[in-house]
Amino acid sequence: MTLACARGCAAVLGLGLCATGAAAQNPGTAPPTVIQTIGAQRLPTSSVSLIVVDPQDGRVVASLNGAVPRSPASTVKVLTTYASLDILGPAYTWRTRALTRGELDNGTLQGDLILQGGGDPFMSIERWWSFARALRSKGLRVIHGNILIDDKQFAPQTDDPGAFDGRPHRNYNVLPYAMMVNFQSIEFRLVPNAVTRKVDIQTDPAPVNLIIDNRVRFSSARCSGPSRRVDFDVDSQNGNRVSFTGALSQSCAPRSFSRVLMSPADYAFGTFVAIWRELGGEFDGTLNLGATAGDARPLLSFDSLSLSEIVRLTNKFSSNLMARHLLLTLGLEKFGAPSTAEKGAQAIADWSRERGISLQDVDIDNGSGLSRTTRVTVSELANVLNLAYHSRFAPEFLSSLPLAGMDGTLRSRLREVPAGAVRLKTGHLNGVSGVAGYVTANSGKTYIVVSLVNHQRTDVGAGEPVHEALVDWILETL
């Protein structure tokens, strides 16, 4: 490292990156094998940004268009998740609370049960059952009143969940909510019943307020054409009502699919009441929304999984909803309720200045990458990864990234690389493909790598060969 470079970058702390002589010989360009791959995929070099950094001394080993802001898709989650770890700490938890109004005597509540959402990003249906079971263990059995959901920790989400791609009922488009339960997801299973000559529709979970209009015809014909077509429609006036039409042959295998429907409050209420009754509890009221009254009495505080576990789930499986909850939580902790994405973005901007890393070209939007406005440069993502690599929370962060050929979104990719050598967050949108993370070369040294392709040919798979060529070059050359 030259003296000029030593003065120009805080290499050990990862607070800046500097270009020096390296294996690529010219750090302003990509390795020759990668350039060849870009050409073979019929991509202009202007559509590709990449950077490879040695985290031990901050050397930029190779780069191409490193300062060009691009759409990162889900690779931006490395920023959201690491900032969360560094700001909140890996042991941070969210709390879902239950409070009562009225008299609670001998297991009977003559009044309302208040469910106060704390923004838990992973209140799965199993954990929701545990929450209800914990309430039963407190002695509560009968609720002669209403259930009030307090969702005031997060500001109301005014986005259209279908605005991104016209698919509002797909799981990846679900919007954040302070009392989010099970990602609002319902699995529908359609089973032709030869005995009753009907098509049964089963759901998991089964909210008590879900209405299913089953007009699917049982067919004795072969499982083809109109005898295997089923249409799904959510009532525009009542989001709790779903209609199924079409026909399903008895020779067709049972059909399963998951969809998001109902409002998040209706979903939380309907699933809670169903579980409550399964546990032997009684309830005869309705759903209300509002803030917790000052005279409400605490009954239960239920902790989420730890932040380190949430970060792992977010990155391994690229959960948009969980990443959005993380951003809102950062805003909540720094600026108070109700939290917004703007508050979360400001919290990250303030953090980056405190840590001495420049994120001036970053538009983080909702923090998940499911956005057409999010922009970041590969150099900025590399700075974040460099900071994370030298962090006291490096073990928690690095272990959250998918392992090539082994788990998460990389389970079926890069299977030929040495086990554990490649840890990369992936990202995909229409016109976008990217990876960001760490590669341990055959020499035993670990390098930071970020590669983003913004071009319509990524929709036919042109981005992945570029990323893989870069990974192969690191493994074999450095």
N, C-alpha and C positions, 0 to 999 in steps of 0.2 A: 504494500500500500504506500502510495506517495504521501508526502507531507501535505500537499494540497488537498488530497482526498481525505486525509485524516482530519483536516480542519473543516472540510465541507460536509462531513456526515458523522452522526453519532452512531457508529456502527454497532458497538456492543449493546447499546440500549435499543437499537432498532428504530431510532427516531428519524432516520433519513437514509437514503440509499445513494451510493455513488458508483460511477462507472470506472473500472480499471481494466487493465489487460487481463484477459480471462480465456477460458477454453474456446469460446466462440471467436476469439481474436478481435472481433469488432462488436462490441456490446450494443452498437446501434442497429444491428440486424439480427434476424433469427438465424439459427444454425442452418447450414446448407440443406440438410435433409428435411428440415421443416419447410424451408422455402420451396423445395421440390414438391412436397406434399400439398402445399397451398396451391401451387400451379396445377397439380394433378387433379385437385378437387374443383378446378375452374373458379377459384376465388381470387379476387384482386387483393394484393397485399395491403391495400388501404383499408380493407374490411377486417383485418386481423390485428389484434394487439396481444403482445405477450411479454413476459419478463421472468427471468430466472435470477435469483439472488442467493448469495452465500450468507446465511444469517450469522456466521461467526465473525465476519469482518465487514459486512454490509456491501460487499462487491456486487455490482450488477454484472452477472456473467453473460447474459444475453438479453436483448430486448428488441421490440419492434413496436413502433407507434405507442410508446409507453405513456405519453402524456395526452392521449386522445380520449376524451370522455366517451364511454360507451354504455349501452344497456348491458347490465351484468346478469340479468335474470336472477336465479336463486343463489348465485355465488355471493351476492351482497349479504347473505345471511351470516357470513363469517364476520362482518362488521357488527351486525346487530347482536349476535350471540357473544362475541368476545367483549364488546363494550359492556354488555349486561354482566358478564362474569367479573370484569374488572371493577365496575361501579358498585354492584350489589353484593358480590362475593358468592362463592359456590354453594353456601349453606342457606342462602335466602329462600324463604318460602312465602307463599300466598296463603291467606286464611279465608275460608268460607265460614260464616257465622250463622247461628240460629238464635233468635231472640223471641220472647213472648210478650204479648200484651193481654192482660186479663188474668184471671185466677187459674193457677195450676194446682190441682188438688187430687191426690191419689191417682195420678196418671191421666187425668182429664183436664184439658185446657178449655176453659170457658172464655175464649177470645182468639186472637189471631196469632199464627206462627209466622215470624218474619225470617226470610232467607236472604241473607246479605252477601252479595257476590263480591269477592275480593280480586277477581281477575285471574283466577287459577287457569293456566293454559291447558291443563290436562286433567279435567274432571271427567274421566272415562265413566262409562255406565257402571263398571265394577266399583270405582271409587264413590260414585253417587250412591250406590247400594250401601257401601260402608258408612257413608255420611248418615243415611237414614237409619242404619242399624245402630250407630252411635247415639242417635236421638232416642231410639227405643231403649237403649241401655241407660239413658238418663231417667227412665221411668215414664216418659210420655207415651201414651197409647191412643187417646181419643182427642181429636181436635174439633171442638164445636165453635168454629169460626172460619175465617178465610186464611189463605196463604198469601202473604204479601212478599213480592220479590223486590229487593232494593238493589238496583243496578247503577247507582249513582257514581261509582268509582270511575267509570269510563263515560265520556260524552256520548250521546246518541250517534250511531253510525248512519249517516245520511247517504252513503254511497249506494248505488244500484249494484247488487251482487252479480247481475248479468251484464254489466257494462263492459267488462273486460273481453268476454268472448261470446256473450249471448247465452250462456249456460248457467243460470242462477241457482240451479239445484244440484250442481256438482260440488263435491266435498272441498275442492281446492279454492272455491270462491266464497266460502262462508266468512262472514264478517265478525270481528271481535265483539265480545259482549262480556260484561263484568260477571255474569252468572252463566257462563258458557258450560253446557253439559254435553259430553260425548260428541263434540263437533257438530251437534244438531243432526247427526246422521242416523238414518233408519235403513236397515237392510230389509228388502222385500224379497220374499221367496215365493215363486209361483209353481204350484205342483198340480199336474193333472191327476184327478182322482177317478180311476176307472170304476170304482164301486158306486160313487154318488153321481158319476158323469158330470162333474163340475170341476172347475179349476179353483183350488184353494189358494188363498193369499195369506201368508204368514209374515209377521213382522218381528224384528228384533232391534231395539226394544219395542214395547207396545204401549205408547202413551195412551192414557185413558181418554184423552180428548181428540185422538186421531180418528177421522171418519174415512172409511174405505168404501168407495162405490165400485163394487166388483161386477163388471159387465163382460168379463172375458168368457167366451163360449168354449165349451169342451168340444173337441173334434176327434173323430175316429179316423180321419184321413192320415196320410203320411205326414211326417214332420218336415214340411217344406212349404214354401210360398205363404199363402194367407193362413195356413194352419199352424204357423209358428210366429205370427206377428202379434205383438202385444204393445199397445200404446199407453203412455203414462201422462196424466195431465193434472196439474194442481189448480184448484179452483181460485180464480183471480179475486173473488170476493171473500173467500174463507180459506186461508192458508192451511187450516187443519183438515181440509177435505181433499182427498186425492181420488181420481177416477182411473180405472183400468178398463180398456176396451180391446177388442180384437179376438183372436182365437188361439188356442194352444192344443196341439195334438197329444193324445195319450202316449204316443211313441216318442215324444220330446222329453229330454231330460229336464228335471226341475231347473228353473231359471232363477238366478239370484243377482241382485244389483243393489247398490247403496245410493241414496239420494238425500239431499238436504231439503227439508220443507218445514213448515210451521215457523212461527217467530221464535227467537231464542227463549223468550219468557214462557211462551206456551209449551215449548218442548221441555224446558226445565220443570215446569209445573206438572205436565202430563206424565212424565217419567217418574217424578217424585211420588205422585199420588199412587201410581201403579205399584211402585216398590213398597210404599208405605202399607198398602193393603195386603201385599204379599207377605209382609212381615207381621201381619196381624193387627196393624193399626187401623183406626177408623177416622174418616174425614168426610164431612158433608157440606163443605163450603165451596168457594170459588176463588179465582185468581184475581189479585189486585197488584198494581205496580205503584211504587212510591218510595219516599225516603223513610228511613227508620225514625220513629218518634223518640223524643227524648226520654219518655218514661218506659221504654222497652227494657226488659230484663234479659241479660245474657243467659243462654242455656248451653250453647256448645260452640267451640271454636275448632275447626277442622283444618289441619295443615295439608298443603299440597306436597307433591314430590319436591325435592330440593332443586334449586336452580341448575346445579350441575347435571342432574338427571334430565331436566327439561331441555337444556342446551343439547344434550346428546340426542334426544328424540327429535329435536328441531332439525339438527344438521344431518343425522343419519337418514331420516326419511323426508327431509325437505318440507316440513310442515309450514305452510304459509300462515295459517291461523296462529300457531304458537309463536312464530317470529313477530307477528303483529302485536300479540299480547306482550311480548318482551319490550317492544318499542313503547307501547302505552304505559307499561309499568315503569320504565325509566322516566317518562314524563310525569307519572303520578308521584314517584318518590322525590323528584326534584321540585316540581311546581305545584303539586297537590291536585285534588279532584275538582272537577271531572277531567280526566286526562284525555289528550288528543294526540294524534300523530305529530302535529306541529310541536307540541311540548316534548315529545320523545326525540324528535329530530334536533331540537335545541339542546336537549340534555347531552346527546352524542356530540354535537358541535362543541359544547363547552368542555366536555371530557377530552376531546381530541386536542384542544388547545392546551389543556393542563398536561397532557401527555407529550406535547411537543410534536405531534404529527399533523401534517397538512391534509385536510380533507376539503379544500376549497372548491374542487370540481364535483363534489358529491351532492347529488340530490337523492336522498334516501327514501323519499315518499313514505310508503307504509312499512318499510323495513324488511319486507319479505322477498322482494324481487318480482312479485306478480304485479307488474306496473309497466306502463309505457313511458313514464317520465323519469324513472330512476336512472341516474347516470353516475359513473365512477371511472377512474382510470386504473389500468392494471398496476401502475406505480403506487397509487393510493391503497389499493387492496394489499399489495406487497408490504407496504409500510405497516398496515394493521397486522398482517401475518408475522412480520418480523418482531413487532412489539409483543405479540402473543407468545412467540417462540421463546423469548427471554423473560416471560412473566412468571411470577410465582404460581400462577394458575395454568401454566402450560400443560401439565398432565391432563387436567380436566378438559381443556380446549382441544388438544390434539386427539384425545380419545373420542371426541364427539364426531370427528370427521369420518365419512365412509372409507372403508378399507377396500382397495381394488380387489375384485374377484372374491370378496368374502362377505360383505354386508351392506346394508343401506342401499343407496341409489347406485353404488358401484358393484353390487353383488354379481352382476352378469357381465361386467366389463373388465378389461385388462386382466384377464385370468392367468395370463402367462407370466406376469411379473412376480418377483419373489414375494412370498407372503409377508405382509406388513410393511412393504417398502413404499407403498403409495397410499397417501391419505389425502383425499380431494373432496371438496364440496363441489357438486355439479350444479349446472344451471341450464334450463331450457325454456324458451318461449318461441313463438313463431318468429323466425328470423334471427334468433339468438341461440348461441351455444357457448358454454364456458366451463372452466374448472379453476379452482383456487385451493391451494393447500401446500403439502410438503411431499417431496420425493427423496428417499434415501438411495443414493447411487450405489452401484456395485462396489465402489471404493469404500463405502461405509459412511460417507459424508451426506448430510441432509441439506437439501436446498428448498427454498421457497419457489413456487411456480404459480403463475396466474396466466391464463390464456382465455381470451374472449374473441369470438367471431360474431360480427353483426352483418348478416347477409341472408337474403332469401334462400340461398342454397343450403343453409343449415336445416331447412325443413325436409330436405331429402338426405340428411346425414352427412353433409360435407364438413361439419365442424369437428366431429369426433376423430377422424383420422389426423387432423392437425394437432389436436391435444395429445393423441397417442404418440405421434412422431416426436413431439417435444419431450414427453415422458421417457420414451425409448432413448433419446439422445442423452438425457440426464443420466439414466441408469448406466449406459454403456460408455459414456465419454468422460464424465466428470469424476 
